[in-house]
Amino acid sequence: MKIKPDKIEKQAEEALRKVFETVSFIKLKSIKPSVFNTYDTVNFLLTIESAGEKKKIAVEVKTNGEPRYARMAIQQLSRIREDNQSTYGIFLAPYISPQSAGLCAKSSIGTIDLSGNCRISFDRIYIEKEGKPNKFAEKRDIRSLYSPKASRVLRVLLVNHPKSWKMQELADEARVSLGQVANVKKLLADREWISETGAGILLSRAADLLTEWSENYSFEKNTVYEYYSLKQPADIEKDLASFCDNNNIEYALTGFSGANRTAPSVRHQRVMAYVSEISDNLENALQLKKVASGANVSLLLPYDDGVYYGSSQNNIRLVSPVQLYLDLKNYKGRGEEAADTILKQVIGKTW
């Protein structure tokens, strides 16, 4: 739910009162809009009193708490502090990410967000609340970072990291519109995960992107067909590859099937693969029996063809290590362990 700019100041004032009026040793004397000088305007100027001493607090409110906006607030509040050394600065937003909070802390700027987190530290006063989730997280749609079309752009950036990309080149490679690339670029720039070089866009914090994506991803986004087979996993995978190659069906092993071939230390007894066409002919050819429980074969009908980007083939086609990591990270039964092995032994070595 995105908070509207015309509503945020009212909620911001309520949040400020909640923080300062509920602390027994602090008295909130006044809260009002303030203009410090011609160049630096903040949304609120608070006057508080503690132990008989008064303190001025300048509060800058923004509708976004990502690092790019945090830096803007830090610069503004720091300029005010230069002219008014006794004034403490606070950055307030709907949700302030841990990275943004860290930037503010390094600059001795306080933070308060409308999700319930805060960190205020000056003189003998220290107030901290952390770990509250983002109450204003928007639903994923065409403009969100992890929607199907946007994810195509992310795969290109991650699979080819640390390559730099021109906008049109990136759009062509990801098979999306230039507008979609622009949307993704903005979202990554807000997080400060990309930089611009003479060669184009460069993903500068690939690990952060992959981590956040994995937290917002599940292989169950795909349509999952569960089966049981008496065959050994290697034989099932070989038969699947043969059937798909002979019938011009796109496929790629993922999950533990992919991990076993990408990092051989990962053992498996469950077959998992993307298949773009699942039919009775395929099920019969592989001698698969549909089951509600006890499955040892999972065939995934992709939620988007982008899952195949960066796949490779050595007798049998495998998804990219990036896609493999995403599919394994939140998978039960040692999936996280297998994902971390892929990250360390394969992905990390190319980054």
Secondary structure, DSSP 8 states (H G I E B T S, - for coil): ----HHHHHHHHHHHHHHHHHT-TT-EEEEEEEEE-SSS-EEEEEEEEEETTEEEEEEEEE-S--SHHHHHHHHHHHHHHHHHSTT-EEEEEES---HHHHHHHHHTT-EEEETTS-EEEEETTEEEEE-----TT-----TTSTTSHHHHHHHHHHHHTTT-EE-HHHHHHHHTS-HHHHHHHHHHHHHTT-EEEETTEEEES-HHHHHHHHHHT--GGGSEEEEEE-SS-HHHHHHHHHHHHHHTT--EEE-HHHHHHHHSTT---S-EEEEES---HHHHHHTT-EE-SSS-SEEEEE-SSGGGGTT-EESSSEE--HHHHHHHHHT-TTTHHHHHHHHIIIIIHHH-
